[in-house]
Amino acid sequence: MATEKQKSAARQNIKKAQTASKKGRMDIAKRDQAWKRIKTAAKKCNVEIEAGSWRGLVKK
C-alpha cells in the first residue's frame, strides 16, 4: 500500500505533467499567432516567404 507521502507526491507529479502539457499547447498557439503576424508584415513589405509554416523552420 502507498503511504500518504507517496500519494501526495504522485498527485503533485500529475499536476506538474498537466501544467507542462498545457504550456506546450500555449506555446504552439503563440507561435501560430506570431507566424500570422510575420506573414502579414512580409506581405505588407512585399517580402516573399518560402516556408509554408513556422513548423517547417523548427529543427527536429
Secondary structure, DSSP 8 states (H G I E B T S, - for coil): ---HHHHHHHHHHHHHHHHHHHHHHHHHHHHHHHHHHHHHHHHHTT-----SSGGGTS--
